[in-house]
Amino acid sequence: MYSDNHLGAVLRAASTGRDDAVFAWLPDRTGQSYGTFFQQAERMAARLLALGLQPGDRVAVQVPKSIEALQLFVGTILAGGVFLPLNTDYTPAELSYFISNSEPRILVVHSAAEPALAQLAREAGVSQLLTLDADGGGSLVAGLAPASDFRAVSRGAGDLAAILYTSGTTGRSKGAMLSHENLSSNALTLRDHWGFAAQDTLIHALPIFHTHGLFVATNIVLTAGCAMRFFPRFDAAAIVQAMPVSTALMGVPTFYVRLLKEEGLSAAAAGMRLFVSGSAPLLDETHARWQAATGHAILERYGMTETNMNTSNPYDGERRAGTVGLPLPGVDLRIVDAAGSAVPAGEPGVIEVRGPNVFMGYWQMPEKTAEEFRDDGYFITGDIARQAADGYVSIIGRAKDLIISGGYNVYPKEIELLIDALDGVNECAVIGVPHPDFGEGVVAVVDRSGDIGAEDIQSAIAPDLARYKQPKMIVFVDALPRNTMGKVQKNLLRNDYAAVFDA
């Protein structure tokens, strides 16, 4: 049915001959089998082909999370198309850029959004505008033909399978082009590295417009032939209730912080096998509290839109708090200085990676693609990290978040760790903003839980920091701004406090 190099073949292989096995336990507690899931995906693929989809055409999707949305993902791959998931929070004004830039043949949206997007779709040359709702209804599903024999459109390992747009915190978002091999190789590596097998059940409460929920969580389940408990959104109480009949959870740090507040967590988690965290840094405190409450050490890993996953703490071995573990099998990782030369162990530098997981380049941006790759094939991630002598990687921050104050490099993570450890602090974000004397001044934006003051913080951290690293200002906020995946949006903070030193 599928060619050997086809992502669809990789996703289908583990469940072949096991059509009655449960793929997903749905919110109403009914189970959808692998046979039903792939039959529906094939029907969607046939629908896309009937609408004129050609190999390499984009299918842009902004719909609520549903099992039908996952069927559409697989259906697009089977039809030879390129899947383009879009954040459900994007407004029509924001969507205008993504749709005009990606030039999709087909756009699938929620029914309520169709009227607002109809003109935009016409202006962008979209051939078909379809709908898919949270309950699985909509014009896409209404137009499905009865099930019949289906043969997937042939695609090779190097052919484009998906485009994911970066968060665009500096300048325009870039469309990361991911091949069939990029996605299949990473899914198989993670499946094996984390020990997933047919007997597992993964709690899936992540969004599916992002690498974590779609290309990590979903693809691992499919390649392992195991089951998922499918949650349309994060619900802490419901997730705790699901733990006794599940084996694994993938989440962002916010999940674990909220789950720690739930009654019965310790007992519920007793039979679980694995807790994975990613998409944003996990505080050492959260790691320690979770282990104390459940007996499990959270497994933290590191990836990005352009590469899927690059590193992971070991499944068997030390899961070291404050690190993202070791390079995954098949991934070459190095840490270099501004000139591209390797730095000594323990010294900060920029992460560069190379491997089958690394993307093909940026959509319609050949110059930007060329800038981000070394001649020997390494991708310059823009993430600053240290790698210990034994290989463990600790992320310090993004290169764009580096503060240069009075000519000295200041790494925000070093200051954040000290402030986060203080009683009365929930979390902080350290940023650099224009300063008349120093070029950039260090500002700590703090979400506090007690009556701790700025002077208390300054005096507590001063013994551990050189003077040029110490915040020149500390401000307090009710909450730090975050994106959908829980990452603190430092670009918004830099905008908010850009003029704080003007006086």
N, C-alpha and C positions, 0 to 999 in steps of 0.2 A: 504493500500500500504506500509506503513512504521510502524515499531513497535513504541510503545509509547516513548521509551527511545532514539530513533534514532535521531541524530541531524537533519537528513533530514526531519523528521516529524515536528520538531520544526520550521525549516525554511520554510516549506510548509504550515503550519497550517493557517497562516493569509490570504493567497491568495486562499485557497481552495474554489471553487465555484465562483472565480472571475478571471477566466483565461483571460478575455479580458482587465483587468486592466493593465495599463502600469507599467512595472517593471523598465525599463531604457529608458531614452531619449538619443539617441546615438549622436556622433559628427555630423553626417549628418542630425540631427534633426528629424530622424524617431524614432518611439517608438517601443520597443520590449515588448510584453505582457508577463505577468506571465506564461500564457499557453505555449507560444513559448519557454520561457526561460527554464522551467522545462522539456518540451518535448526534447529539445536539451541536457539538462543535463542527462536525462535518456538514450538518444541515446549514449552519451559518456560513461555512466556507462556500457551499454551493450557492447560497443566496448572494454572497459577495461576487462570485464569478458571474452569476446571471446578471448582476448590475454593471458588469463591464470591468471588474478589477483585473488588472494585468500584473504580471510579476514585477515586484518592486514598487507598485503603487502604494501610497500611504493610506491607512485607515486611522483617522484621528478620532479619539474617543474621550468624551467628558461626560461620564455617567456615574450614578451612585454605585457603591459596591454591591454586587450581587453575584450569584453563581453564574448567571447568564453573561455577566461581563467577563468572567474567566473563560466561558465557552467562546465568547467573541475573540478573546486574545488567541486562543488555540486555533479557532476557525480562521482567523486572519493569517496565521502562520501556515496552516494547511492549504490555504488558497494562494500562497506565494506572495502575499502582501507584506507590508511593513507596518507593524503595530505601533501606534503613537498615543500613549495614554497621557491625559492632561489633568492637572490638579483640579479637583472639583470646586475649589474656592476661586478659581480664576473668573474674573468678570468678563463680559463681552468685550470691553475695551482691551483687556489683557489678551484675550483669545485672538484678537485681530492679528497681532504679531505672529503668534504661533501658526495660525492657519495660513496666513499669507506667505510665511517663510517656508513651511513644509509642503504646501500645495497638495493637500490630500485629495484623492479622488472621491473618498467617502468620508463623511463626518457623522458621527453618532453621538447624540446628546439626550439629556433628559427631556421629556415632553414639555415640561414647564419652560424650558429654555429655548425651545424651537422657534417661537415667534421672534424673539430678540436676535436670534442668530441667522435667520433666513436670509436677510439682505447681505450680511457679512459673508455667508457661504456663497451666494451668487457672485459677489464682487471678487471673491478669491478663486472663482472658477471651480468650486466643488461640484461634482457631477450629481451626487446623491446626498441628501440630508435625511437621516433616519433617527428614530428615537428608541431608547431603551430605558426603562424606569426601574426603580428599586424593587418592585414586585415582579420583575421579569417581563412585564408587558411592554408594548410599544410597537411601532411600525416595523422594526427590524424582525422581531419574532413573529408578528402577524403575517409576514410575507414568506415564512419558511415553507419550503416544499416538503412533502412526506419523505421519510428516510429512504434512501436508496444506496446502492453501491457507489462509493466515492473513492476517487484516487487523488491523492494530494499532488499539488503542482510541484514539480521537481525543482529543488533549490540546492545549491552547494554550500559547503561549510563557510566559504568566504562571502556568501551573498548576504545582503542586508536583511535583518529580521525585525529590528525595532529601532525607534528613535526616542530617546529620552532627553528632554530639555533640562539644562542645568538651572539652578535656582536663580541665577542672574542677579546676584547681590552687587556685582560691579559691572555696569554696562548691560548690553543685551544678553538674554539667555542664548546659550549655544546648544544646538541639537547634536547630542552624542549618538553616533551611528554604531549600532551593535549588531554583529553578524550572528549567523546561526551557530558558529563555533564559539564565539564569545559567550553566548548564553548557555549552550549545552555543556561546554567544558567546565564552566564554573559551577553549574548545578551538580554535575557528577562529582566534582572534587569536594564540594561541601557536603553532599550526601554521604560520601565515604568518610570524610574527615570528622564529621559529627555523628557518625554511626547510625544514620537513619535506615530503617528496614521496614518491611511490609507490616510488621506488628505495631508500628508507631502510630500515634495520633497527635497531630500538631494543633495547638490552639492558634487559630488565625484571626487576629483582631487588628491587623495593620491595614492601611489603605493599599489599594492595588494600582495606583497611578505612579508608584515609586519603586525603585530597585528592590528595596527591602521586602515589601509585601508581595510583589509580583515575581521578580526574577530570582529571589532567594527563597522565600517561604513557599510560594506556589510551585515553583519548578522543582524544589527538593521533594515535596510531597509526590508530585507526578513521577519523578525519576526513581523514587523509592517504592512506589506503588502502595503507599500507606494512606491513612485517612487524615482529614482535617476536621476540626470543629470550627465552623464558619460563622464568624461574628461580623455583622455589618459595620460595627464600630466598637471602640473599646468600652467595656462595661466591667468594672473591677469586680463587683459582686458576682456577676454571671461567670466571669473567668475563674474565680475561686471555686465556684460550684462545679465547673467543668474539669478541674484538675484531677479529681479522683478517677476519672474515666479517660484521662489523656496522659501523654508521656513527655510532651515538649511544649515550650512556649517561646516564640520569638517576639521581642518587643523593643521599645525605645526606653531610655531611662525613666521617663515620666510614668510609664506603665508600672515599673517596679516601685517607684516612690508611692504611687497611689495604692498599689496592692498591699503594701506594708501596713496600711491603715485598716485593712479588712479583717473582721473577726474570722477566726477559723483558718487562717492562711497556713499556719504550721502543719496542722493535721491534713489539710487538703493537698499540700505540696509533697507530702511524705513519699508518695508513690511515683512522683514525676522523675524523669530521667535527665532532662536538660532544660536550662534556661539560657537563652541567648539574648544579648543586648547589642544594639548598634544604632547608627544614624546620628547619634550625638554622644558626647562624652559621658561616661558613667562615673559619678563621684565615688571616691574611695569609701566615703561614709555609707553610701547606698549599698555598695558591694559588701561591706562588713555587716550592716544591719540585716541584709537579706540572708547572708550565711548564718547569722546568729538565729534568725527567725525560722529558717526552713532547713538548715543543714546543707544547703546547696550553694556552691560557688557559681555566680553568674559567669557565663562564658562571653567575654567581650571580643568583638572582631572589628576590622576596619575595611571599609570599601568606599566607593564613590560612584557617581553616575557613569563616569567614563570607563570604569574597570570592573564593576561588580565588586566582589570581595578580593582583597589582597592578602590580608593577614588574619590570623585567628589564634586566640589562646587555645591550648591543646584540650582535646576531649579527655584524654588520659594524660595527666601531668599537671603541673602547677598552673592554675589560672590566676595570674598575677594581677592584683588590683592596680589600677592606674596605667595598665598597658593594654595594647591590642594584640599581644601575642607575637607569633612568629610568622614569617612568610608562608603562605599556603604552598603545597606541592605544585610545582610547575610555574610558580611566580618568582621571578628574579626581582629583588628589591635592593636598592642602595640609597645611601644618604650622602648628599653632596653639598658643597658650598656654592657660592654664587658663580664661580668659574666652572662648575661641573666636576670638580675634583672630590673624590671620596674624603669624608672627614673621619677622624679617629673615633673609635667606640666611645659612646657617652657624650659626644659633642653634638650640638644641634646643627641641623642642615635640612635641606629639602628632600622629600621622598621622591624617588623615581622608580618606576616599575616597568617590567616587561614580561609578557606571557600571553597565552591564548585567550585570557580574559580581557585583555586591553583592547579598547574600542578601535574602530576603523578610522576615526577622525570626526571632525565637526561638519555637519550638514551645510553645504554651500559656503563653507569658510575654509578654502584650501590654505590661505595665508596663515590663518590662526592655527590650523592643524600643524603646519610646518613649524610654527613657533614653539609648539608644545611638545615636539618630539626631538630627541637627540638623533644623531646620525646612526647610532647603533641600535635604534629601535626603542629606547627607553622613553616612557611618557613622564613628563614633568608634572607631578600632581599638584604642586603649590602648597602641599601640607608640610609643615615643619615638625620634625621629630628627632628623637634620640634613639639609637639602637644600642642596647647593652652588649657587652662582650659575649654573652650567651645567646644573643639573637633577638631578645624581646624588644619590641618597638613601643615607644611611648610618644603619643602625639602631643605636641606643644601648642599647635594652632595652625592657622592658615598664614601663608606668607603675606597675604594682603592685610592680616591683622597685626603683623609685626609693627612695633612702635620704635621709632628712632628718635630718641630724646637727647638733645645735646650731643649728637654724634654717636651715642651708644645704642646698641640693640637691646630692646626690652621685650621679653617674651611674656605675653599676658598670662599664659597658663601657670607660670611660676608664682605669680602674685595671686591668681585666683585660688590655687590650692591652699595657700596660707590663709586667705580670708574665709574660704568655704569651711575650713576646719574650726573656726571660732564658734563658740556658743552664741546663739542669738542670730546666726546668719543662715538663711536657707540656701542661698546661692548668689554668686556675683559674676559680673562680666567686666573685664578690664579692657579699656579702649584707649587709643591715642587720638587726640584732637589738636587742631592748630594752637600753637603757643607762641607768643611774640618773641620770647627769648630762646626757647629750646627747640623750636621747630614743631615738635609735638610734645604735649603734656599728657602724663598718665592720669586717667580718670577711672575710678572704681565705681561701678553702678551696682548697688547692693540691694537685694531683696532680703529683708531681715525678719526674724520671727520673734525677736525680743526687743528690749530697750537699748541695745548696744548702740553707741554713738560713733561718730567719725573719729574722735580722739581716741576712743577705746581701740578701734581698729588700727589706727596709725601706730599707737604705742605697742600693740601686740605683735605686729609684723615687722617693725623697724629693726629688731635685732637680727633678723634673717635676710634682710635685703640691703643691698648697696643703696646709697641715697638716690641715685639717678633712677632706680627702679620703683621707689616709693611713690604712691599716688600723690599727685599735687592737689587732687580734689577727690572727695568721696561724696556721692549722692545716693539717696535712698529712694526706692520705687516700690510700689505694691507688688509688681510682677515684672519679670524680664520678658521682652517680646520674643515670641517663638514662631517658627513656621510649623507646618502641619506635622513634620516628623520630629518636632521637639527641639530643633536646633535654635539656640539663641541668635537672634538677628542683630548682629553687631553693627551692620550697616545702618540700621534704623537708629541705634543708639548714637553712632557717630554723627548722624544728621541732627539728632535732637540736641546734642551737646556741642555742636561745632563751634558755637560762639561763646562758650562758657568762660574762656580766658581773654575775651576781647577787652574787658575792662582793665 
